[in-house]
Amino acid sequence: NRIQSSRRLERETQRNVEMMWLTGRLMPDFKTIADFRKDNGKAIRQVCREFIELCRSLELFTQAIVAIDGSKFKAVNSKDRNYTRASMKRRIARMEQHIERYMSLLAEADKEVPSARDMTVPELEEKIALLKGRMQRLKKREREVLAHPDKQISQTDPDSRLMKKGGMGSQVSYNIQTAVDTEHKLIVAHDVTNAAVDRNQLFPIAGLAQHTLQREEIKALADRGYYKGEAIKDCYDAGIKVLVPKTLTSGNRALGRFDKEDFHYEVEADQYRCPAGEILQRRFDTVERGKTMQVYFSPVSVCRDCKLKPKCTTGGQRRIRRWEHEGLLDVMERELRNTADAMPMRSRTVEHPFGTLKAWMGSTHFLMRRLKNVRTEMSLHVLAYNLRRMISIMGVVPLIEARRA
């Protein structure tokens, strides 16, 4: 019912008839309610998991297909109390401009008549001294930011981080990961992280969903923000069949040149065929950023005499790098093309719970601080969402009977 503040809950126990009935006329004060959430986080998260186990026992997850996505939820920390390398540079530059402006005013005041100088110089000197003190504090804070592992400091909630909001600026947030069942739209698994991007979250949240469903094999749908070769391979090795659109990171297409997708890989011969019909053979293997890459190219003479060379490369020859496990990514890409409704299904499954939860939580989103406590608060919201969803699916009485059984 969109009431999560401990102070508001205290008021509801004294004025809301439904709440009085539910609590048996117990009327705890706000501090008792807040301490209960803070001190029993592990048990609250366990209750959230046990409710999903109840849903699993009712055979609501027969398809074993989940949609995965992440969303930024606002933390209890304003942008003014968040410090990054970029923001510290802006603040120091702004402070230097202020000091220079007052120094110029002081120089002009020294040239004026004594009466005017006596009125303005002490004030200007006091202002400059104040600004220099602030500059020293900013310099100290900048050193603290550079020494931090994440190169970022949040004062109010130290675990929160500044994150982009998809074309809507940025805010200090937590990144909420969810895996939602495509059949009944129940949140099967969730996690709270302070990682700004989703690229490294695919395997952890998909593995958590697989563990919750207790299935050896499941299917997971995710958007291109989760595309990472190593994570996809880890998922397939664990029995998690993921479908993730490929991320296009090359700028060749925008420059009017051929992209890697324009080169056809021939599996049997282990070679590439370029748009001009020439063969790029495998020449050697190399290790780049811990990944074994296979390098393919044609002789320099073939590329030099090719009519399509201006649309292919600006160097002497075009080289194609292929990850040693890229065949797995090719198989996933083909299956994704053959499953036309995979991404629409992902969108209509996982976006709705996020919208509902944010509407319930209001403009402030989280009320608790620190990652451990925020995870507890999120578990309460997920439990409330799943309860409401199950009431819509089964009704109140059948759900109570199933819980008692």
FENPEBEL-V968800 format. One record per backbone hydrogen bond with DSSP energy under -0.5 kcal/mol. NH is the residue of the N-H (numbers start at 1). CO is the residue of the C=O. Records with the same first field share a line. If there is no record, write none. Layout:
BEGIN
NH=CO, CO
END
This chain:
BEGIN
4=2
9=5
10=6
11=7
12=8
13=9
14=11
15=11, 12
16=12
17=15
20=16
21=17
22=18
23=19
24=20, 21
25=20
26=23
33=29
34=30
35=31
36=32
37=33
38=34
39=35
40=36
41=38
44=40
45=41
46=42
47=43
48=44
49=45
50=46
51=47
52=48
53=49
54=50
55=51
56=52
57=53
58=54
59=56
60=55
66=219
67=180
68=221
69=178
71=176
73=71, 174
75=172
77=75
81=78
82=79
83=153
85=151
88=84
89=85
90=86
91=87
92=88
93=89
94=90
95=91
96=92
97=93
98=94
99=95
100=96
101=97
102=98
103=99
104=100
105=101
106=102
107=103
108=104
109=105
110=106
111=107, 108
112=109
117=113
118=114
119=115
120=116
121=117
124=120
125=121
126=122
127=123
128=124
129=125
130=126
131=127
132=128
133=129
134=130
135=131
136=132
137=133
138=134
139=135
140=136
141=137
142=138
143=139
144=140
145=141
146=142
147=143
148=144, 145
151=148
153=83
155=81
158=156
160=157
161=173
163=171
165=169
171=163
173=161, 171
174=73
175=193
176=71, 174
177=175, 191
178=69
179=189
180=67
181=186
182=65
185=181
188=179, 186
189=179
191=177
193=175
201=198
205=201
206=202
207=203
208=204
209=205
210=206
211=207
212=208
213=209
214=210
215=210
218=239
219=64
220=241
221=66
222=243
226=223
227=224
228=226
232=228
233=229
234=230
235=231
236=232
237=233
238=234
239=236
240=235
241=218, 239
242=240
243=220
245=222
249=247
255=251
256=253
257=252
258=311
262=259
263=260
264=262, 273
266=264, 271
267=265
270=266
271=266
272=280
273=264
274=278
277=274
280=272
281=279, 297
282=270
283=295
284=295
286=293
288=286, 291
291=288
293=286, 291
294=322
295=284
296=320
297=281
298=318
302=299
303=299
304=300
305=301
306=303
309=306
311=308
312=309
313=309
320=296
322=294
324=292
326=323
328=325
329=325
330=326
331=327
332=328
333=329
334=330
335=331
336=332
337=333
338=334
339=335, 336
340=338
342=339
345=341
346=342
347=343
348=344
349=345
350=346
351=347
353=349
354=350
355=351
356=352
357=353
358=354
359=355
360=356
361=357
362=358
365=362
366=74
374=370
375=371
376=372
377=373
378=374
379=375
380=376
381=377
382=378
383=379
384=380
385=381
386=382
387=383
388=384
389=385
390=386
391=387
392=388
393=389
394=390
395=390, 391
399=395
400=396
401=397
402=398
403=399
404=400
405=401
END
